[in-house]
Amino acid sequence: MAGDNSELLEWAKKDSRRLLHAVYRVGDLDRTIESVSLNLSLPRSVVKLFYTECFGMQLLRKRDIPDDKYSNAFLGFGSEETHFVVELTYNYGVTSYDIGTGFGHFAIATEDVNKLVEKVRAKGGDVTREPGPVKGGSSVIAFVKDPDGYMFEIIQRGPTPEPLCQVMLRVGDLERSIKFYEKALGMRLLRKIDRPEYKYTLAMMGYAEENETTVMELTYNYGVTEYTKGNAYAQVAISTNDVYKSAEVVNLVTQELGGKITRQPGPIPGINTKITAFLDPDGWKTVLVDNEDFLKELK
């Protein structure tokens, strides 16, 4: 049995996986895509496309599902076949959400932080941290906020194939989380940074180097073991060649480290894309999506 378990865990490391998209809820889909500022005193000429005009993302697709009373839009820096994207979801009649204390931010890499921040500011965007070196380091960063209150870290970095480069979540036990993401999702620990002077430690987890792809940034703040999840941020989706085998791996790891499967592997009714879903030990949700089915869904 131990041998079988080892084979399963090894398979997860060799499976063809990448981060597909992050799902989060917004109070007004068109405003989030189209609006930069909620300051009504600003002239209407500055109320432009937030994600496209400020960040340079493309609106890849948008769909409305009236039977289920929701709409969503997919935005990113390239095709969903090759890039990580954001999936914005609007539930009919719900105008605001609680982001909670656990979700941290998304990150966008750019060759010129100052230029991008000035672009956001010129269009009436909310700059919450001016460009400058990160605490305890030399990397130049800034922070801006979208119309629904989601934070985006802007990171100065050389040319990259994936500008939408991070999803930051706070966790209560970093070592446990590292083991979980390594075993259940086959990710690698790319680097770990401890800043005792600022009382936090973070771990970058992913399937390739940080300048090549999107990574998960797991952050532990000294002495904080629990966070509120709110109801705004939903999940990340990750590709797999076999959702059934992936669920076996997750089930095995949750027995050791915590978490639970919330959706058994199988096709989504009406779409037939095979998925499985689970919560990590901190309650963060991940959906694993069949590679071939996902590509068919895009056609």
N, C-alpha and C positions, 0 to 999 in steps of 0.2 A: 504493500500500500504506500509506504514511504517513497518507494521508487516511482510509483505512478504519480505521486504528488510532485516530485522533483521534475518529472517530464512535463507536467502541466505548467509549472512555473517557468521552465526553460522555454516552452512553446510560446508563452506570453511575451518573452523578450524577443523572439524571432518573428512574431506575427507582424503583418504589414499594417502599421498604425500611424496615424497622425491626428492632430487636433483639427476638427472640421469646423466647428462654430461654437459660439457662446450664445445662450438664449437669455434674454432679459426683457422684462415687461416695462412698457412706457404708457403714459397717460394720454398721449395724443400722437398717433403714428406720424401724421403729416407734419405736425409741429416739430417733432423730433428730427425728422429728415430735413424739413424745409426751414425751420426757424433757428436762429442763432441766439436770440435774446428774448427774455420775458419782460424786459423793460419797455413798457408801452410808450414811454416818453421819447424813445428813439425814433428817428424818421423811418418810414417803412422801407426805404432803400437799403437799410442795413439788415433787414429781416430776410436773410438769404438761406441757402442750403447749408445746414450745420455740418453734417458728416461729409458731404461732398465738397462744399466750398471751403470749409475750414481745414479738414483733415485730408482732403483729396481722395476720399473713398468713392467707389462706384455703387450706384443702386443696381444690384444684380438682378433681383426679381422681387415682386410684391404680389401677395395673394390675399384674397378675402374669402373667409369660410363662414358665410352667414348662418348656416345650420348650427354651427358650434359657437357662433357669436364671437369670433375673433378674426383679426387680420395680422399679417406679419410681413416684414420686409427684410431682405438679406443685403447687407452692404459689406464691402471689403476692398482690398487693393488689387484684386485679380479674380479670375474664375474660381468658383467653388470647387472645381475639380482639382485645383492645385494650391489654393490659398485658404487660410483661416479667415472666417468672416464673422460678423455679428448678426444675429437674428433678433430683430426687435418685434415684440409681440404686443398688440393692443387688444385687450378684452373689452367688448362692447360695454360702455357705460361706466368703466372704471377709469377715473381720471388721475389717480395718484397712488403711489405705493411706498412702502417702508423699505428702504435699502438695508437697514440693520447696521450692526457694528462689525460683522464678520467679513463682508465683501470689502475688498480694498480698492482696486482699480484695474483698468486695462492699460496697456502701454503701446505707444506708437513710436517707432524709431524714425529719425530724420537726420539728414546731414547738417541741418542748421536749425537748432532749437529756437534761437532768437527770431528767425524769419517766420517760422510757423506760429510762434506765440503772437507776434505782431499781426499776423494774418487773422488769427482768432480774435484778437483785441479790436482790430479795425472793423470787424463785422459784428461787434457788440458782444462777443463771447466773454465768459467769466474766467479770468486767469486767477487761480487761487495761490499759485506759487510762481514767482518770477524766475526766469532762467538763472542758473547758477550751479556750482558744484554740489554734489550730493553730500550730506553730512558724513564726515569721516572718509571722504573719497575725492576723486577728481572728475568723475563723470558729470557732464553737464545735463541737468534735467529741469523740467518745469511741470506744473500741474494745471490743467484746465478742467472745467466742469461742463457737461452737456446740459440741455434744457430740463432733463428729468433728474439731475443731481448726480449722475454717474461721473466718477473721477477718471481722467485720462492722464497718465504720466507721459510726458514727451521726453524722449531720450535721444541725446546726440550720439550718432553712430554712423559709420561708413555705409556705403551701399549695401543693401540687403534684399534678398528675394521676398522677404515677408516683413513689411513695416508694422503690421499689427502683431506685436511680438510678445506680449505677456498678458496673463490673467493672474491677478494677485488675490489670494484668499488667506485669511488669518486662521491659524490652527492652534489648538490647545496643548498639543504634545508633538513637537517637531520630529523627534526621532521615530515615533510611531507613524506619523504621516509619511515620512520618507520611505519607511519599510512598506507601507501600504501601497504607495504609488509605484514603487519598484516592483513589488510582487503582483499586485492585482492588475496593474496597467502596463507593466513591462517598461516603465520609464527609467531613465538614467538620472542619477544625481550629477548635475553638470557642475555645480559649485555650491558652496555653503559659506555664508558670511556671518560672522558674529560681531556685533557692535555693543560690547558691554557698557560703553560710555553712554549709549542711547537706549540700552536695555531691550535689545531685540536681536533675533537671529533669523536669517532667511535661507531658504534652500530653493535653488532653481532646478526644476525637474522637466525633462523632455525627451524627445526622440532623436534630436540632433543638436548641434551647437547653437548657442543663443543667437548668433548672427545669421543663422540659416533658417530658423523656423520659430514658431510660437512655442513658448514654454509656460509652465505653471510656476508662479512664484508663491511659495508657501512661507508665511511669516509667523513667527512666534514672538510675542511680546512677553517679557519676563513676568512670571506670576499670573498671567491671564490664561485661564484654562477653558473658558467658555465665551461664546459671542452670540449675539442675536442674529438670526438669519434674515429677518424681515420677510417680505413676500415679493420683492422686485427682481433680484437676480435669481435665475432658475437653474441653469446647468451648463456644462460643456458637453459636446458630442465628440466622440473619438471613433475612428474607423477600425474595423477588424475584418479578418477573412472568415471568421467563424464565431457568430454570436453565441452559439450553444456551448462551444468549448470555452469561450471567454467567460460565460456565466459559471462554468465549473470552476475556473480559476478564482473568480471573485468570491464564490461561495466558500472555497477553501480558505482564502485569505481572511474573510470576515470572521471565520471561526477562531482565527488566531488573534486578529488585531481589532476586531469590531467593525461596525457598519452592517449593512444588510441589502439584499437584493429587493428592489421595489417593483420590478417588472420582470417576470420570467421571459426567457428568450422566445421569440416568435415573431411572425409578421404583424404589422399594423393593419387593422381592418380597413379595407378600401384602398390602401396604398400598396400593401404587401411587402414593404421594406422591413426586413428583419432587424429587430433591436433587442437589447436587454438594458435594464437600468438599475442603478444601485446608489446607495449613500455611503460615503466614506466614514471613518470613525467620528468625524466632526459634523456629519450631517450634510456635507456638500454632495450634490447630485452629479452623476456622470451617466451619459447614455452611450452605449456602444452600438455602432451602426454597421451593418454588413456592407463591405466595400462595393461589391457589384451592384447591390440594390440601390445604394446611394447614387452611384453614377447613372443608373437607369432612371432614377427619380429626377435627375437634372435635365434629361433629354425631353 
